[in-house]
């Protein structure tokens, strides 16, 4: 079956512009996660959606970052007024549930802010 | 948050076993210990997870200390395709820096 997909695969934007990154989770997965990975670094948790519960936004680095999810399907991560330090690979994952369940990762979106 | 300590890097020879250690001395009693790995230019992939008992699957084995303050991921016969960064995650959602495993032919 289809895995987690993300689009675009690459995005180059100018400093100060807004960007939207999209994640299509595996069908039936109630949990969805966004992570950020800077070059040569580990993953930083950003936000977690679980079903209809309020999302865990504790990892969002600033109010320029926001994310939405429509039901148990597509999610969009929005970064407003991008800065050069936002340059990173943004990874999305989904799972059947929360802790204890395997997360399936997408290929990521590489964001470059010039 | 559980503090996690892993070696920055390890080397192994092909077809030999590899033991990847992880210390998580402040883990809570209910947190699972997950291991993921990330091959170059790819998203992470699940390897194994456990709570208290040792676990085996087709990819690896996970040995968990009785006090749960450390765990060891065991690859029984390393292959070149096992070269990756291995993340020990005792605090759900916190991936840390991981151990970069290189495998020599």
Interface residues (C-beta under 8 A of the other chain):
Chain A: X4 X33 X35 X41 X42 X43 X44 X45 X48 X59 X91 X93 X98 X99 X100 X102 X103 X104 X105 X106 X107 X108
Chain B: X31 X32 X36 X42 X43 X44 X45 X46 X49 X85 X87 X92 X93 X94 X95 X96 X97 X98
